[in-house]
Amino acid sequence: MCEDDATYIVNPTSAFFALCMGIPQNGTINNVNNYMYQKRGPNKLSINDIKTEAPANLNELKKSINRAANWRARIDAVEELGQYKNRETIELLKHCMTGDAVYKVQQAAYRELQALGEQVTMPERKEGELIKDTKKTLLRIKKSLPKGHSYEDFKEKLKKMRIDIYDTYEGEKGTEFDAWLQDMWNSIAVR
């Protein structure tokens, strides 16, 4: 028996979670919390904070997960879903991990699934176009602008016409987004 009986896992959910996570089975809450600390970091949830019921705002989180024009909202939704361990939230996280165009969102979903004890493998980064026919769309936008337009005009028109392309590539490219977009703008030949 442990010196401090209060550290024993008495909650069946915690015991089941510890078993599923492969945490050493000497039965202490501290082992579970230490494991969660290693997985999530010091400012994230511990095992005691994970909820098994569905979140009250599940419909809003579903909308956020599927919002193609805002990768930051998708990451926020992924992090919130990671606080709940039930079938529906896990399926949403798996969908995000495998189907999102922005690799940062896929990574966030992967980390949350791992922290919930799911056996998942990190998907590989997609090569090439993240959204089908991106080059054709950029060509159409460039053609729609007056001759001699600036890069800033092109960037603003892209943002207004196809925020999904703009946001996806901004999330994927990060600080290199402007350089990438300017290279695309320069390389698109208009007849």
GIVENUR-V22185 format. One record per residue. RES is the residue in one small letter. PSI is psi as a letter, one per 30 degrees, with the letter a starting at -180 (none if undefined). Layout:
((RES	PSI) (RES	PSI))
This chain:
((m	k) (c	l) (e	e) (d	j) (d	f) (a	f) (t	f) (y	k) (i	j) (v	f) (n	k) (p	e) (t	e) (s	e) (a	e) (f	e) (f	e) (a	e) (l	e) (c	e) (m	f) (g	g) (i	k) (p	k) (q	h) (n	g) (g	g) (t	k) (i	e) (n	e) (n	e) (v	e) (n	e) (n	e) (y	e) (m	e) (y	e) (q	e) (k	e) (r	f) (g	l) (p	f) (n	g) (k	a) (l	l) (s	l) (i	e) (n	f) (d	f) (i	k) (k	k) (t	f) (e	l) (a	k) (p	k) (a	e) (n	h) (l	e) (n	e) (e	e) (l	e) (k	e) (k	e) (s	e) (i	e) (n	g) (r	j) (a	f) (a	g) (n	i) (w	f) (r	e) (a	e) (r	e) (i	e) (d	e) (a	e) (v	e) (e	e) (e	e) (l	f) (g	f) (q	f) (y	k) (k	j) (n	l) (r	e) (e	e) (t	e) (i	e) (e	e) (l	e) (l	e) (k	e) (h	e) (c	e) (m	e) (t	f) (g	f) (d	k) (a	f) (v	k) (y	e) (k	e) (v	e) (q	e) (q	e) (a	e) (a	e) (y	e) (r	e) (e	e) (l	e) (q	e) (a	f) (l	f) (g	g) (e	k) (q	j) (v	l) (t	k) (m	k) (p	l) (e	l) (r	k) (k	k) (e	l) (g	a) (e	k) (l	e) (i	k) (k	k) (d	h) (t	e) (k	e) (k	e) (t	e) (l	e) (l	e) (r	e) (i	e) (k	e) (k	e) (s	f) (l	l) (p	l) (k	k) (g	g) (h	l) (s	l) (y	e) (e	e) (d	e) (f	e) (k	e) (e	e) (k	e) (l	e) (k	e) (k	e) (m	e) (r	i) (i	f) (d	e) (i	e) (y	e) (d	e) (t	e) (y	e) (e	e) (g	e) (e	e) (k	f) (g	b) (t	f) (e	g) (f	e) (d	e) (a	e) (w	e) (l	e) (q	e) (d	e) (m	e) (w	e) (n	e) (s	f) (i	j) (a	k) (v	k) (r	none))
